Amino acid sequence: MAVTGGLEYGKRKQGEKRRQGSITKNGNAYARKLLVEAAWSYQHPARVSPEIQRRHEGIPKSIVDRAWDAQVRLCRRYRKLVARGKQKNIAVIAVARELSGFIWDISRLAMSLAVRQEALTT
């Protein structure tokens, strides 16, 4: 999913050294923009607002739990990167890349739950 959004890192390898370069910006520019804009929200502490609680109604608990784990992890990752001295923009790109992985994981989980639900009804 990071490849589709153009958030994979360019890589260079010389002998034993391996260096990661900047993101390649290949892929869908709109998806990349959405991921980066969403990643900016992780500079704030993780919390569940009343509106988000309403959105959770009807969603399986396993998906809500996975989303909360992602929220906590990505907020922590942003804070750690900034505390280590990384620029905010670079920290946001790193969080956006990891967010794309969580989106993929949650969609995979939702598909497996839908298949199980369909098997139970037929």
C-alpha positions, 0 to 999 in steps of 0.5 A: 500500500505504501508503494501505491501511495508513493510513500516507499523510500528510495534505496541505495546500496553500496557494499555493506552500507544500505541507505534510505533516501527520500520517498519516491513519489511514484504512485497515486498523488491524491492517495499520498496527499490524503495519507500525509494530511491524515498523518498530521493528526497524529501530532495530537494525543490519541483520544476517542471523541463522542463523534468517533464513538458514534461512528464505531456503532455497528463496526466489529470490535476487532476492527475498532481495537486494531484501529485504536492500537494504530492510533496509539502507536502512530501518535507515539511514533510521531512524538518519538521521532520529533523528540529524537530531533527529526523535522516535523515534515519527515516525522509525518511522512514516516507516520503516513507510510506506517498508516498506509500499512495499518489501513491495509491491515484493517481492510484485510481484517474486514474482508476476512470478517465479511467472508466469515459472516457470509459463510455463516449466513449461507 
